[in-house]
């Protein structure tokens, strides 16, 4: 894990070089930023999965409701 953090730190430092003024940050600051970014990505992924589960539940509910409505309409048509 430390190697991946170092690589991310080096990449961010290189991206930081593009500006006219480069802000040097400590390794601890960079680790904190990377961990915050990873936590946000994890939360976004969890939110996406939760949304998919909710959409699936709504789809199943809609299908079941439509089936019940169709059965009632067929019963009324026969009567």
C-alpha positions as CSV (number, residue, x, y, z in Angstrom):
1,X,0.0,0.0,0.0
2,X,2.9,2.4,0.8
3,X,4.3,2.0,-2.7
4,X,0.9,2.9,-4.3
5,X,0.7,6.0,-2.0
6,X,4.2,7.0,-3.0
7,X,3.3,6.6,-6.7
8,X,0.2,8.7,-6.3
9,X,2.3,11.3,-4.4
10,X,4.8,11.4,-7.2
11,X,2.1,11.7,-9.8
12,X,0.4,14.5,-8.0
13,X,3.7,16.3,-7.5
14,X,4.3,16.0,-11.3
15,X,0.8,17.4,-12.0
16,X,1.5,20.2,-9.5
17,X,4.6,21.2,-11.5
18,X,2.3,22.5,-14.3
19,X,1.6,25.7,-12.4
20,X,3.8,28.7,-12.2
21,X,4.0,28.3,-8.4
22,X,4.4,24.8,-7.0
23,X,3.2,24.2,-3.5
24,X,5.3,21.6,-1.7
25,X,3.3,19.4,0.6
26,X,4.5,16.9,3.2
27,X,4.1,13.2,2.7
28,X,1.6,13.1,5.5
29,X,-0.6,15.7,3.8
30,X,-0.4,13.7,0.6
31,X,-1.3,10.5,2.3
32,X,-4.3,12.2,3.9
33,X,-5.4,13.6,0.5
34,X,-5.0,10.2,-1.1
35,X,-6.9,8.4,1.7
36,X,-9.7,11.0,1.5
37,X,-9.9,10.5,-2.3
38,X,-10.0,6.7,-1.9
39,X,-12.7,7.0,0.8
40,X,-14.8,9.2,-1.5
41,X,-14.4,6.7,-4.4
42,X,-15.5,3.9,-2.1
43,X,-18.5,5.9,-0.9
44,X,-19.4,6.7,-4.5
45,X,-19.2,3.0,-5.4
46,X,-21.4,2.1,-2.4
47,X,-23.9,4.7,-3.4
48,X,-24.0,3.5,-6.9
49,X,-24.6,-0.1,-5.8
50,X,-27.4,1.1,-3.4
51,X,-29.0,2.9,-6.3
52,X,-28.9,-0.2,-8.5
53,X,-30.5,-2.2,-5.7
54,X,-33.2,0.4,-5.3
55,X,-33.9,0.6,-9.1
56,X,-34.1,-3.2,-9.2
57,X,-36.6,-3.3,-6.3
58,X,-38.7,-0.6,-8.0
59,X,-38.7,-2.5,-11.2
60,X,-39.8,-5.7,-9.5
61,X,-42.5,-3.9,-7.6
62,X,-43.8,-2.3,-10.9
63,X,-43.9,-5.6,-12.7
64,X,-45.8,-7.2,-9.8
65,X,-48.2,-4.3,-9.7
66,X,-48.8,-4.5,-13.4
67,X,-49.5,-8.2,-13.2
68,X,-52.1,-7.6,-10.5
69,X,-53.7,-4.9,-12.5
70,X,-53.8,-7.1,-15.6
71,X,-55.4,-9.9,-13.6
72,X,-58.1,-7.6,-12.3
73,X,-58.8,-6.2,-15.8
74,X,-59.1,-9.7,-17.2
75,X,-61.5,-10.7,-14.4
76,X,-63.7,-7.7,-15.1
77,X,-63.7,-8.4,-18.8
78,X,-64.8,-12.0,-18.2
79,X,-67.6,-10.9,-15.7
